[in-house]
């Protein structure tokens, strides 16, 4: 993962969005949220929103990604991500680990 230094003059939010423009960092960011034990319900939803915002700022958000994000956001609003976290816990109980990787272009 690329090491980025946090600027002192910009807000942390702006720094975070800028760092999430790097696909590998964005994947690691979402992956870290999924690995959280006793995660707060809104963490996953907020992490995905931040990655989406970074892609929007890069003009790199496809129409299909926007559509899927809207669908997922509605599901996460209702369920707080409980199905996703349950799936991750099941994988761990079976001896597997969920990983997010950058797609080769």
Biopython code that builds the backbone (N, CA, C, O; Angstrom):
import numpy as np
from Bio.PDB.StructureBuilder import StructureBuilder

atoms = [
    (1, "UNK", "N", (0.843, -1.171, 0.000)),
    (1, "UNK", "CA", (0.000, 0.000, 0.000)),
    (1, "UNK", "C", (0.889, 1.236, 0.000)),
    (1, "UNK", "O", (1.919, 1.273, 0.674)),
    (2, "UNK", "N", (0.480, 2.249, -0.765)),
    (2, "UNK", "CA", (1.230, 3.489, -0.869)),
    (2, "UNK", "C", (1.142, 4.255, 0.445)),
    (2, "UNK", "O", (0.061, 4.399, 1.016)),
    (3, "UNK", "N", (2.279, 4.743, 0.919)),
    (3, "UNK", "CA", (2.291, 5.528, 2.153)),
    (3, "UNK", "C", (2.007, 6.987, 1.815)),
    (3, "UNK", "O", (2.696, 7.579, 0.984)),
    (4, "UNK", "N", (0.997, 7.568, 2.453)),
    (4, "UNK", "CA", (0.648, 8.959, 2.255)),
    (4, "UNK", "C", (0.832, 9.699, 3.565)),
    (4, "UNK", "O", (0.466, 9.202, 4.630)),
    (5, "UNK", "N", (1.407, 10.902, 3.478)),
    (5, "UNK", "CA", (1.567, 11.713, 4.683)),
    (5, "UNK", "C", (0.360, 12.627, 4.814)),
    (5, "UNK", "O", (-0.104, 13.224, 3.843)),
    (6, "UNK", "N", (-0.131, 12.717, 6.030)),
    (6, "UNK", "CA", (-1.291, 13.565, 6.278)),
    (6, "UNK", "C", (-0.855, 15.027, 6.285)),
    (6, "UNK", "O", (0.012, 15.410, 7.069)),
    (7, "UNK", "N", (-1.450, 15.842, 5.419)),
    (7, "UNK", "CA", (-1.103, 17.259, 5.396)),
    (7, "UNK", "C", (-1.622, 17.959, 6.643)),
    (7, "UNK", "O", (-2.626, 17.555, 7.230)),
    (8, "UNK", "N", (-0.928, 19.001, 7.031)),
    (8, "UNK", "CA", (-1.325, 19.704, 8.247)),
    (8, "UNK", "C", (-2.371, 20.776, 7.982)),
    (8, "UNK", "O", (-3.081, 21.169, 8.908)),
    (9, "UNK", "N", (-2.492, 21.267, 6.739)),
    (9, "UNK", "CA", (-3.416, 22.358, 6.485)),
    (9, "UNK", "C", (-4.807, 21.896, 6.031)),
    (9, "UNK", "O", (-5.773, 22.646, 6.177)),
    (10, "UNK", "N", (-4.927, 20.713, 5.499)),
    (10, "UNK", "CA", (-6.220, 20.223, 5.028)),
    (10, "UNK", "C", (-6.938, 19.452, 6.126)),
    (10, "UNK", "O", (-6.318, 18.952, 7.065)),
    (11, "UNK", "N", (-8.242, 19.368, 5.992)),
    (11, "UNK", "CA", (-9.002, 18.605, 6.977)),
    (11, "UNK", "C", (-8.728, 17.116, 6.805)),
    (11, "UNK", "O", (-8.323, 16.670, 5.731)),
    (12, "UNK", "N", (-8.947, 16.364, 7.856)),
    (12, "UNK", "CA", (-8.752, 14.912, 7.768)),
    (12, "UNK", "C", (-9.680, 14.296, 6.737)),
    (12, "UNK", "O", (-9.292, 13.371, 6.023)),
    (13, "UNK", "N", (-10.895, 14.800, 6.654)),
    (13, "UNK", "CA", (-11.861, 14.252, 5.694)),
    (13, "UNK", "C", (-11.337, 14.398, 4.271)),
    (13, "UNK", "O", (-11.399, 13.454, 3.483)),
    (14, "UNK", "N", (-10.826, 15.564, 3.947)),
    (14, "UNK", "CA", (-10.288, 15.783, 2.601)),
    (14, "UNK", "C", (-9.079, 14.889, 2.351)),
    (14, "UNK", "O", (-8.909, 14.354, 1.256)),
    (15, "UNK", "N", (-8.246, 14.731, 3.369)),
    (15, "UNK", "CA", (-7.092, 13.831, 3.248)),
    (15, "UNK", "C", (-7.558, 12.399, 3.002)),
    (15, "UNK", "O", (-7.003, 11.703, 2.152)),
    (16, "UNK", "N", (-8.566, 11.962, 3.736)),
    (16, "UNK", "CA", (-9.079, 10.605, 3.589)),
    (16, "UNK", "C", (-9.629, 10.381, 2.188)),
    (16, "UNK", "O", (-9.312, 9.377, 1.551)),
    (17, "UNK", "N", (-10.451, 11.306, 1.705)),
    (17, "UNK", "CA", (-11.026, 11.172, 0.366)),
    (17, "UNK", "C", (-9.915, 11.125, -0.674)),
    (17, "UNK", "O", (-9.973, 10.328, -1.611)),
    (18, "UNK", "N", (-8.923, 11.959, -0.518)),
    (18, "UNK", "CA", (-7.798, 11.960, -1.469)),
    (18, "UNK", "C", (-7.068, 10.625, -1.441)),
    (18, "UNK", "O", (-6.707, 10.095, -2.492)),
    (19, "UNK", "N", (-6.849, 10.077, -0.254)),
    (19, "UNK", "CA", (-6.143, 8.794, -0.155)),
    (19, "UNK", "C", (-6.969, 7.642, -0.728)),
    (19, "UNK", "O", (-6.412, 6.659, -1.217)),
    (20, "UNK", "N", (-8.296, 7.763, -0.667)),
    (20, "UNK", "CA", (-9.168, 6.708, -1.183)),
    (20, "UNK", "C", (-9.266, 6.710, -2.700)),
    (20, "UNK", "O", (-9.898, 5.826, -3.278)),
    (21, "UNK", "N", (-8.658, 7.675, -3.344)),
    (21, "UNK", "CA", (-8.576, 7.669, -4.806)),
    (21, "UNK", "C", (-7.653, 6.548, -5.286)),
    (21, "UNK", "O", (-7.752, 6.105, -6.430)),
    (22, "UNK", "N", (-6.763, 6.096, -4.414)),
    (22, "UNK", "CA", (-5.891, 4.957, -4.715)),
    (22, "UNK", "C", (-6.708, 3.680, -4.487)),
    (22, "UNK", "O", (-7.171, 3.418, -3.376)),
    (23, "UNK", "N", (-6.877, 2.898, -5.545)),
    (23, "UNK", "CA", (-7.741, 1.714, -5.480)),
    (23, "UNK", "C", (-7.300, 0.723, -4.407)),
    (23, "UNK", "O", (-8.136, 0.156, -3.705)),
    (24, "UNK", "N", (-6.010, 0.515, -4.279)),
    (24, "UNK", "CA", (-5.525, -0.442, -3.273)),
    (24, "UNK", "C", (-5.840, 0.049, -1.864)),
    (24, "UNK", "O", (-6.254, -0.727, -1.002)),
    (25, "UNK", "N", (-5.641, 1.331, -1.642)),
    (25, "UNK", "CA", (-5.949, 1.902, -0.319)),
    (25, "UNK", "C", (-7.444, 1.806, -0.024)),
    (25, "UNK", "O", (-7.846, 1.484, 1.094)),
    (26, "UNK", "N", (-8.262, 2.089, -1.039)),
    (26, "UNK", "CA", (-9.718, 2.010, -0.856)),
    (26, "UNK", "C", (-10.141, 0.587, -0.511)),
    (26, "UNK", "O", (-10.984, 0.383, 0.363)),
    (27, "UNK", "N", (-9.560, -0.394, -1.192)),
    (27, "UNK", "CA", (-9.869, -1.794, -0.891)),
    (27, "UNK", "C", (-9.462, -2.176, 0.518)),
    (27, "UNK", "O", (-10.196, -2.866, 1.225)),
    (28, "UNK", "N", (-8.272, -1.716, 0.923)),
    (28, "UNK", "CA", (-7.808, -1.984, 2.286)),
    (28, "UNK", "C", (-8.711, -1.328, 3.319)),
    (28, "UNK", "O", (-8.958, -1.892, 4.385)),
    (29, "UNK", "N", (-9.199, -0.140, 3.004)),
    (29, "UNK", "CA", (-10.077, 0.612, 3.902)),
    (29, "UNK", "C", (-11.375, -0.156, 4.151)),
    (29, "UNK", "O", (-11.799, -0.316, 5.296)),
    (30, "UNK", "N", (-11.999, -0.627, 3.075)),
    (30, "UNK", "CA", (-13.240, -1.406, 3.223)),
    (30, "UNK", "C", (-12.949, -2.745, 3.885)),
    (30, "UNK", "O", (-13.720, -3.193, 4.734)),
    (31, "UNK", "N", (-11.847, -3.389, 3.508)),
    (31, "UNK", "CA", (-11.469, -4.668, 4.109)),
    (31, "UNK", "C", (-11.267, -4.569, 5.611)),
    (31, "UNK", "O", (-11.663, -5.463, 6.359)),
    (32, "UNK", "N", (-10.648, -3.479, 6.049)),
    (32, "UNK", "CA", (-10.424, -3.282, 7.489)),
    (32, "UNK", "C", (-11.747, -3.162, 8.238)),
    (32, "UNK", "O", (-11.880, -3.660, 9.356)),
    (33, "UNK", "N", (-12.717, -2.505, 7.626)),
    (33, "UNK", "CA", (-14.041, -2.384, 8.252)),
    (33, "UNK", "C", (-14.698, -3.759, 8.374)),
    (33, "UNK", "O", (-15.314, -4.074, 9.392)),
    (34, "UNK", "N", (-14.558, -4.573, 7.328)),
    (34, "UNK", "CA", (-15.161, -5.915, 7.357)),
    (34, "UNK", "C", (-14.507, -6.824, 8.391)),
    (34, "UNK", "O", (-15.144, -7.753, 8.889)),
    (35, "UNK", "N", (-13.249, -6.569, 8.719)),
    (35, "UNK", "CA", (-12.536, -7.392, 9.698)),
    (35, "UNK", "C", (-12.837, -6.998, 11.134)),
    (35, "UNK", "O", (-12.492, -7.734, 12.059)),
    (36, "UNK", "N", (-13.474, -5.854, 11.338)),
    (36, "UNK", "CA", (-13.767, -5.380, 12.685)),
    (36, "UNK", "C", (-14.656, -6.357, 13.445)),
    (36, "UNK", "O", (-15.681, -6.804, 12.930)),
    (37, "UNK", "N", (-14.271, -6.678, 14.639)),
    (37, "UNK", "CA", (-15.122, -7.452, 15.534)),
    (37, "UNK", "C", (-16.030, -6.450, 16.242)),
    (37, "UNK", "O", (-15.566, -5.393, 16.667)),
    (38, "UNK", "N", (-17.281, -6.761, 16.369)),
    (38, "UNK", "CA", (-18.258, -5.860, 16.993)),
    (38, "UNK", "C", (-18.292, -4.507, 16.287)),
    (38, "UNK", "O", (-18.287, -3.460, 16.934)),
    (39, "UNK", "N", (-18.325, -4.538, 14.960)),
    (39, "UNK", "CA", (-18.337, -3.302, 14.191)),
    (39, "UNK", "C", (-19.612, -2.514, 14.426)),
    (39, "UNK", "O", (-20.685, -3.090, 14.609)),
    (40, "UNK", "N", (-19.491, -1.209, 14.421)),
    (40, "UNK", "CA", (-20.668, -0.353, 14.514)),
    (40, "UNK", "C", (-21.425, -0.461, 13.201)),
    (40, "UNK", "O", (-20.806, -0.498, 12.137)),
    (41, "UNK", "N", (-22.728, -0.511, 13.252)),
    (41, "UNK", "CA", (-23.524, -0.729, 12.038)),
    (41, "UNK", "C", (-23.260, 0.255, 10.905)),
    (41, "UNK", "O", (-23.294, -0.133, 9.738)),
    (42, "UNK", "N", (-23.003, 1.495, 11.219)),
    (42, "UNK", "CA", (-22.832, 2.505, 10.179)),
    (42, "UNK", "C", (-21.434, 2.522, 9.569)),
    (42, "UNK", "O", (-21.234, 3.180, 8.548)),
    (43, "UNK", "N", (-20.459, 1.825, 10.154)),
    (43, "UNK", "CA", (-19.087, 1.904, 9.656)),
    (43, "UNK", "C", (-18.962, 1.457, 8.209)),
    (43, "UNK", "O", (-18.340, 2.151, 7.404)),
    (44, "UNK", "N", (-19.532, 0.328, 7.867)),
    (44, "UNK", "CA", (-19.408, -0.186, 6.510)),
    (44, "UNK", "C", (-20.084, 0.750, 5.515)),
    (44, "UNK", "O", (-19.524, 1.060, 4.463)),
    (45, "UNK", "N", (-21.261, 1.186, 5.845)),
    (45, "UNK", "CA", (-21.999, 2.093, 4.965)),
    (45, "UNK", "C", (-21.224, 3.391, 4.741)),
    (45, "UNK", "O", (-21.132, 3.873, 3.612)),
    (46, "UNK", "N", (-20.675, 3.948, 5.797)),
    (46, "UNK", "CA", (-19.904, 5.190, 5.679)),
    (46, "UNK", "C", (-18.608, 4.973, 4.905)),
    (46, "UNK", "O", (-18.205, 5.834, 4.124)),
    (47, "UNK", "N", (-17.959, 3.845, 5.109)),
    (47, "UNK", "CA", (-16.721, 3.562, 4.376)),
    (47, "UNK", "C", (-16.999, 3.476, 2.881)),
    (47, "UNK", "O", (-16.252, 4.026, 2.072)),
    (48, "UNK", "N", (-18.056, 2.796, 2.524)),
    (48, "UNK", "CA", (-18.407, 2.679, 1.105)),
    (48, "UNK", "C", (-18.754, 4.045, 0.530)),
    (48, "UNK", "O", (-18.366, 4.355, -0.597)),
    (49, "UNK", "N", (-19.466, 4.853, 1.273)),
    (49, "UNK", "CA", (-19.805, 6.205, 0.809)),
    (49, "UNK", "C", (-18.549, 7.025, 0.536)),
    (49, "UNK", "O", (-18.489, 7.757, -0.452)),
    (50, "UNK", "N", (-17.552, 6.909, 1.397)),
    (50, "UNK", "CA", (-16.317, 7.670, 1.212)),
    (50, "UNK", "C", (-15.567, 7.200, -0.043)),
    (50, "UNK", "O", (-15.022, 8.021, -0.781)),
    (51, "UNK", "N", (-15.538, 5.907, -0.281)),
    (51, "UNK", "CA", (-14.901, 5.379, -1.488)),
    (51, "UNK", "C", (-15.656, 5.864, -2.724)),
    (51, "UNK", "O", (-15.041, 6.230, -3.725)),
    (52, "UNK", "N", (-16.981, 5.867, -2.656)),
    (52, "UNK", "CA", (-17.798, 6.361, -3.767)),
    (52, "UNK", "C", (-17.495, 7.837, -4.012)),
    (52, "UNK", "O", (-17.349, 8.254, -5.162)),
    (53, "UNK", "N", (-17.400, 8.625, -2.956)),
    (53, "UNK", "CA", (-17.098, 10.053, -3.124)),
    (53, "UNK", "C", (-15.739, 10.250, -3.786)),
    (53, "UNK", "O", (-15.586, 11.112, -4.651)),
    (54, "UNK", "N", (-14.765, 9.462, -3.386)),
    (54, "UNK", "CA", (-13.443, 9.566, -4.005)),
    (54, "UNK", "C", (-13.523, 9.264, -5.498)),
    (54, "UNK", "O", (-12.903, 9.954, -6.307)),
    (55, "UNK", "N", (-14.284, 8.235, -5.864)),
    (55, "UNK", "CA", (-14.451, 7.887, -7.285)),
    (55, "UNK", "C", (-15.187, 8.988, -8.043)),
    (55, "UNK", "O", (-14.857, 9.271, -9.194)),
    (56, "UNK", "N", (-16.176, 9.608, -7.414)),
    (56, "UNK", "CA", (-16.901, 10.707, -8.055)),
    (56, "UNK", "C", (-15.947, 11.865, -8.332)),
    (56, "UNK", "O", (-15.979, 12.458, -9.410)),
    (57, "UNK", "N", (-15.110, 12.179, -7.368)),
    (57, "UNK", "CA", (-14.155, 13.278, -7.547)),
    (57, "UNK", "C", (-13.143, 12.985, -8.657)),
    (57, "UNK", "O", (-12.586, 13.902, -9.261)),
    (58, "UNK", "N", (-12.917, 11.719, -8.910)),
    (58, "UNK", "CA", (-12.001, 11.318, -9.985)),
    (58, "UNK", "C", (-12.735, 11.192, -11.320)),
    (58, "UNK", "O", (-12.115, 10.895, -12.341)),
    (59, "UNK", "N", (-14.033, 11.414, -11.320)),
    (59, "UNK", "CA", (-14.868, 11.151, -12.501)),
    (59, "UNK", "C", (-14.712, 9.705, -12.950)),
    (59, "UNK", "O", (-14.637, 9.412, -14.143)),
    (60, "UNK", "N", (-14.664, 8.808, -11.972)),
    (60, "UNK", "CA", (-14.432, 7.392, -12.253)),
    (60, "UNK", "C", (-15.514, 6.500, -11.664)),
    (60, "UNK", "O", (-15.241, 5.365, -11.273)),
    (61, "UNK", "N", (-16.732, 7.004, -11.599)),
    (61, "UNK", "CA", (-17.829, 6.197, -11.077)),
    (61, "UNK", "C", (-18.778, 5.884, -12.231)),
    (61, "UNK", "O", (-19.448, 6.769, -12.762)),
    (62, "UNK", "N", (-18.819, 4.630, -12.598)),
    (62, "UNK", "CA", (-19.683, 4.215, -13.709)),
    (62, "UNK", "C", (-21.146, 4.268, -13.299)),
    (62, "UNK", "O", (-21.479, 4.284, -12.113)),
    (63, "UNK", "N", (-22.007, 4.295, -14.300)),
    (63, "UNK", "CA", (-23.445, 4.279, -14.026)),
    (63, "UNK", "C", (-23.849, 2.999, -13.291)),
    (63, "UNK", "O", (-24.697, 3.031, -12.400)),
    (64, "UNK", "N", (-23.237, 1.877, -13.670)),
    (64, "UNK", "CA", (-23.589, 0.623, -13.001)),
    (64, "UNK", "C", (-23.115, 0.635, -11.549)),
    (64, "UNK", "O", (-23.819, 0.135, -10.671)),
    (65, "UNK", "N", (-21.938, 1.195, -11.281)),
    (65, "UNK", "CA", (-21.466, 1.283, -9.893)),
    (65, "UNK", "C", (-22.395, 2.173, -9.077)),
    (65, "UNK", "O", (-22.696, 1.868, -7.923)),
    (66, "UNK", "N", (-22.848, 3.266, -9.670)),
    (66, "UNK", "CA", (-23.772, 4.155, -8.974)),
    (66, "UNK", "C", (-25.072, 3.425, -8.645)),
    (66, "UNK", "O", (-25.601, 3.548, -7.540)),
    (67, "UNK", "N", (-25.579, 2.667, -9.611)),
    (67, "UNK", "CA", (-26.825, 1.917, -9.413)),
    (67, "UNK", "C", (-26.661, 0.879, -8.297)),
    (67, "UNK", "O", (-27.517, 0.765, -7.419)),
    (68, "UNK", "N", (-25.551, 0.121, -8.338)),
    (68, "UNK", "CA", (-25.328, -0.897, -7.311)),
    (68, "UNK", "C", (-25.110, -0.271, -5.944)),
    (68, "UNK", "O", (-25.533, -0.828, -4.930)),
    (69, "UNK", "N", (-24.449, 0.890, -5.909)),
    (69, "UNK", "CA", (-24.253, 1.562, -4.630)),
    (69, "UNK", "C", (-25.592, 1.982, -4.037)),
    (69, "UNK", "O", (-25.818, 1.826, -2.837)),
    (70, "UNK", "N", (-26.476, 2.513, -4.872)),
    (70, "UNK", "CA", (-27.789, 2.925, -4.376)),
    (70, "UNK", "C", (-28.561, 1.731, -3.817)),
    (70, "UNK", "O", (-29.201, 1.838, -2.771)),
    (71, "UNK", "N", (-28.500, 0.600, -4.510)),
    (71, "UNK", "CA", (-29.186, -0.607, -4.017)),
    (71, "UNK", "C", (-28.585, -1.088, -2.705)),
    (71, "UNK", "O", (-29.310, -1.383, -1.755)),
    (72, "UNK", "N", (-27.256, -1.167, -2.652)),
    (72, "UNK", "CA", (-26.588, -1.639, -1.446)),
    (72, "UNK", "C", (-26.836, -0.688, -0.285)),
    (72, "UNK", "O", (-27.064, -1.130, 0.841)),
    (73, "UNK", "N", (-26.794, 0.610, -0.545)),
    (73, "UNK", "CA", (-27.014, 1.586, 0.514)),
    (73, "UNK", "C", (-28.401, 1.416, 1.126)),
    (73, "UNK", "O", (-28.561, 1.522, 2.342)),
    (74, "UNK", "N", (-29.400, 1.154, 0.293)),
    (74, "UNK", "CA", (-30.753, 0.906, 0.813)),
    (74, "UNK", "C", (-30.784, -0.347, 1.677)),
    (74, "UNK", "O", (-31.402, -0.359, 2.742)),
    (75, "UNK", "N", (-30.112, -1.408, 1.214)),
    (75, "UNK", "CA", (-30.076, -2.649, 2.001)),
    (75, "UNK", "C", (-29.369, -2.439, 3.331)),
    (75, "UNK", "O", (-29.831, -2.923, 4.365)),
    (76, "UNK", "N", (-28.241, -1.714, 3.311)),
    (76, "UNK", "CA", (-27.493, -1.476, 4.541)),
    (76, "UNK", "C", (-28.261, -0.582, 5.498)),
    (76, "UNK", "O", (-28.107, -0.697, 6.714)),
    (77, "UNK", "N", (-29.081, 0.300, 4.968)),
    (77, "UNK", "CA", (-29.915, 1.154, 5.812)),
    (77, "UNK", "C", (-30.884, 0.302, 6.626)),
    (77, "UNK", "O", (-31.109, 0.557, 7.809)),
    (78, "UNK", "N", (-31.444, -0.693, 5.991)),
    (78, "UNK", "CA", (-32.420, -1.564, 6.650)),
    (78, "UNK", "C", (-31.740, -2.556, 7.592)),
    (78, "UNK", "O", (-32.181, -2.742, 8.726)),
    (79, "UNK", "N", (-30.663, -3.194, 7.118)),
    (79, "UNK", "CA", (-30.080, -4.303, 7.867)),
    (79, "UNK", "C", (-28.860, -3.935, 8.711)),
    (79, "UNK", "O", (-28.412, -4.740, 9.527)),
    (80, "UNK", "N", (-28.320, -2.739, 8.529)),
    (80, "UNK", "CA", (-27.082, -2.315, 9.191)),
    (80, "UNK", "C", (-25.907, -3.217, 8.831)),
    (80, "UNK", "O", (-24.917, -3.268, 9.560)),
    (81, "UNK", "N", (-26.012, -3.919, 7.726)),
    (81, "UNK", "CA", (-24.915, -4.774, 7.276)),
    (81, "UNK", "C", (-24.842, -6.104, 7.984)),
    (81, "UNK", "O", (-23.845, -6.816, 7.857)),
    (82, "UNK", "N", (-25.878, -6.458, 8.731)),
    (82, "UNK", "CA", (-25.808, -7.685, 9.531)),
    (82, "UNK", "C", (-25.566, -8.922, 8.672)),
    (82, "UNK", "O", (-24.851, -9.832, 9.091)),
    (83, "UNK", "N", (-26.156, -8.965, 7.469)),
    (83, "UNK", "CA", (-25.939, -10.130, 6.604)),
    (83, "UNK", "C", (-24.486, -10.231, 6.159)),
    (83, "UNK", "O", (-23.909, -11.317, 6.118)),
    (84, "UNK", "N", (-23.905, -9.084, 5.828)),
    (84, "UNK", "CA", (-22.512, -9.075, 5.367)),
    (84, "UNK", "C", (-21.586, -9.514, 6.498)),
    (84, "UNK", "O", (-20.705, -10.350, 6.298)),
    (85, "UNK", "N", (-21.791, -8.947, 7.683)),
    (85, "UNK", "CA", (-20.939, -9.326, 8.815)),
    (85, "UNK", "C", (-21.143, -10.785, 9.197)),
    (85, "UNK", "O", (-20.187, -11.453, 9.592)),
    (86, "UNK", "N", (-22.350, -11.285, 9.091)),
    (86, "UNK", "CA", (-22.620, -12.698, 9.370)),
    (86, "UNK", "C", (-21.870, -13.576, 8.370)),
    (86, "UNK", "O", (-21.294, -14.596, 8.748)),
    (87, "UNK", "N", (-21.875, -13.185, 7.105)),
    (87, "UNK", "CA", (-21.153, -13.921, 6.064)),
    (87, "UNK", "C", (-19.650, -13.945, 6.365)),
    (87, "UNK", "O", (-19.007, -14.988, 6.249)),
    (88, "UNK", "N", (-19.104, -12.809, 6.746)),
    (88, "UNK", "CA", (-17.668, -12.735, 7.087)),
    (88, "UNK", "C", (-17.368, -13.644, 8.280)),
    (88, "UNK", "O", (-16.361, -14.352, 8.275)),
    (89, "UNK", "N", (-18.220, -13.631, 9.290)),
    (89, "UNK", "CA", (-18.017, -14.481, 10.466)),
    (89, "UNK", "C", (-18.111, -15.957, 10.108)),
    (89, "UNK", "O", (-17.344, -16.768, 10.627)),
    (90, "UNK", "N", (-19.042, -16.316, 9.227)),
    (90, "UNK", "CA", (-19.148, -17.699, 8.770)),
    (90, "UNK", "C", (-17.875, -18.124, 8.053)),
    (90, "UNK", "O", (-17.353, -19.211, 8.303)),
    (91, "UNK", "N", (-17.376, -17.277, 7.169)),
    (91, "UNK", "CA", (-16.121, -17.599, 6.469)),
    (91, "UNK", "C", (-14.985, -17.831, 7.460)),
    (91, "UNK", "O", (-14.214, -18.780, 7.321)),
    (92, "UNK", "N", (-14.888, -16.959, 8.459)),
    (92, "UNK", "CA", (-13.843, -17.108, 9.472)),
    (92, "UNK", "C", (-14.009, -18.403, 10.248)),
    (92, "UNK", "O", (-13.020, -19.077, 10.539)),
    (93, "UNK", "N", (-15.244, -18.766, 10.588)),
    (93, "UNK", "CA", (-15.504, -20.005, 11.321)),
    (93, "UNK", "C", (-15.131, -21.224, 10.484)),
    (93, "UNK", "O", (-14.776, -22.271, 11.026)),
    (94, "UNK", "N", (-15.212, -21.087, 9.170)),
    (94, "UNK", "CA", (-14.829, -22.180, 8.273)),
    (94, "UNK", "C", (-13.339, -22.177, 7.946)),
    (94, "UNK", "O", (-12.851, -23.049, 7.227)),
    (95, "UNK", "N", (-12.617, -21.186, 8.483)),
    (95, "UNK", "CA", (-11.185, -21.110, 8.248)),
    (95, "UNK", "C", (-10.798, -20.301, 7.024)),
    (95, "UNK", "O", (-9.683, -20.433, 6.520)),
    (96, "UNK", "N", (-11.707, -19.463, 6.543)),
    (96, "UNK", "CA", (-11.432, -18.621, 5.386)),
    (96, "UNK", "C", (-11.359, -17.158, 5.812)),
    (96, "UNK", "O", (-11.784, -16.782, 6.905)),
    (97, "UNK", "N", (-10.808, -16.353, 4.918)),
    (97, "UNK", "CA", (-10.744, -14.919, 5.162)),
    (97, "UNK", "C", (-11.167, -14.201, 3.883)),
    (97, "UNK", "O", (-10.672, -14.508, 2.799)),
    (98, "UNK", "N", (-12.068, -13.261, 4.013)),
    (98, "UNK", "CA", (-12.525, -12.470, 2.882)),
    (98, "UNK", "C", (-11.454, -11.465, 2.525)),
    (98, "UNK", "O", (-10.891, -10.819, 3.409)),
    (99, "UNK", "N", (-11.164, -11.325, 1.251)),
    (99, "UNK", "CA", (-10.156, -10.369, 0.819)),
    (99, "UNK", "C", (-10.677, -9.507, -0.314)),
    (99, "UNK", "O", (-11.457, -9.964, -1.149)),
    (100, "UNK", "N", (-10.240, -8.257, -0.336)),
    (100, "UNK", "CA", (-10.607, -7.346, -1.400)),
    (100, "UNK", "C", (-9.337, -7.043, -2.178)),
    (100, "UNK", "O", (-8.336, -6.610, -1.607)),
    (101, "UNK", "N", (-9.383, -7.272, -3.472)),
    (101, "UNK", "CA", (-8.234, -6.996, -4.327)),
    (101, "UNK", "C", (-8.644, -6.059, -5.455)),
    (101, "UNK", "O", (-9.823, -5.941, -5.788)),
    (102, "UNK", "N", (-7.663, -5.406, -6.028)),
    (102, "UNK", "CA", (-7.911, -4.503, -7.137)),
    (102, "UNK", "C", (-7.991, -5.320, -8.410)),
    (102, "UNK", "O", (-7.132, -6.161, -8.675)),
    (103, "UNK", "N", (-9.022, -5.069, -9.192)),
    (103, "UNK", "CA", (-9.202, -5.780, -10.461)),
    (103, "UNK", "C", (-8.148, -5.320, -11.465)),
    (103, "UNK", "O", (-7.876, -4.126, -11.586)),
    (104, "UNK", "N", (-7.561, -6.270, -12.179)),
    (104, "UNK", "CA", (-6.607, -5.935, -13.232)),
    (104, "UNK", "C", (-7.352, -5.279, -14.370)),
    (104, "UNK", "O", (-8.389, -5.771, -14.815)),
    (105, "UNK", "N", (-6.809, -4.144, -14.849)),
    (105, "UNK", "CA", (-7.504, -3.501, -15.970)),
    (105, "UNK", "C", (-6.829, -3.802, -17.282)),
    (105, "UNK", "O", (-7.282, -3.340, -18.329)),
]
sb = StructureBuilder()
sb.init_structure("model")
sb.init_model(0)
sb.init_chain("A")
sb.init_seg("    ")
for serial, (resi, resn, name, xyz) in enumerate(atoms, 1):
    if name == "N":
        sb.init_residue(resn, " ", resi, " ")
    sb.init_atom(name, np.array(xyz, "f"), 0.0, 1.0, " ", f" {name:<3s}", serial, name[0])
structure = sb.get_structure()
